[in-house]
């Protein structure tokens, strides 16, 4: 796990390999895993998303985002999800609205995240 501070915001980046968010890890598990860093933002690589996480009909994404909101943490999904967005209007709209609102984010890479926080 990498912990960085950017403009007073503590960001915890999970490693590329590990339990999958939505099956192995729930929202509270994710918060517990990063507890000692006390992050404002938790970054999860796309490789750590459970199969079906980006399929909104499974409700996995919604449940995780809701828990993060309840615990006052921001969730950032980092990586290329272009193919999933192209294949689903619902996901496209969800990502667009999430990024527009700006509390939680979908970003292509760390640079994209830091640019959004500027």
N, C-alpha and C positions, 0 to 999 in steps of 0.2 A: 504494500500500500504506500502510495506517495502522498505526502501532505505538503501543500504549498500555501503561502499566503499571498493574496493579490489585492492590493488596495484595501487592506484590513479585513478581507473576506478569507476565511479558512476553507480551503478546498481539499477534499480527500478523494484521491483517484484510486479506484480498485484496480488490482492487476488484471491483465487480460485473461488469465486462467483462474478458475475457481468455481464455486457453486453458482448455479444459474438462478438469476432473479426471476421469480415467478413460480419456481418449483422448489429448488433447494433453499432459496432465500426468499423470505417475505419482507415486506417493508420494515417491520420491527427487527427482524434478523439483520437487515442491512444497517439499520441505525445502531444496533448492538455491536456489530462488527467494526464500526468506525467510532464507537463511543469515546475511546481515550483521546482521539484527535479533536473531539467536539467541533465537528465541521459545520459550516453554514451550508456548504454544497457538497453533495456526494455524487461523484462521477462514476458511471457504470459503462464500461465498454460494451458495444453491441454484441461482442462475442460471449458476454455473460448473461444475455437474455435467453430465457427458456424458449423452446419452440412454442410458437403460438402467442408469445408476449405481444408481438406487433399485430396480431389478429384481434381486433377490438371485440369481436364476438365472444372471446374467451374471458373477457373482463379482467385478465391478469394485470394489464397495464393500469387500468382504472383503479384497481384495488391498491396497487403499490403507490401510485401517485397520491391517492387519497390518504394513505397512512403517512406518507412523507409530509403532507400538508398538516395533518393532525399533530405531528411531532415537531413542527416548525423547521423542517429541513427542506432544502431545495434538491431536487433530483435532476441530474443531467445525464442524458443518454448520449454517448459519444461514439461516432462512427458513421459509416455509410449505410443509410437505409433507403436509398433512392429506389431500388427495385421494389421494396415493399410499398413505398408511397405510390409508385407508378401503378401498382396492382390493386390499390384500394383507395377509393375516393374518401371513405370514412377515415382511414388512417391519414391521408393527405390533409383533410380538414382538421383532424385532431392535432397533428404536428403543427400545422399553420397557426391554429388558435393557441396552442401551448406556447409556441415561440412568440406570438404576438403579445400575449399576456406577460411573458417573461419571467414568471416565478420559477417554473421548471422549464427545461430547455432540451432540445434535440440539436446537437452540434456535430459537425464533421470531425473535429479534432480539437486539441487543447487551444490552439491559436484562435479558433472560432469561438470557443468559450471565453477566452480572455478578451477578445474583441467585443463580445456582447456585454461584458462586465465593465467596459471602459466608459 
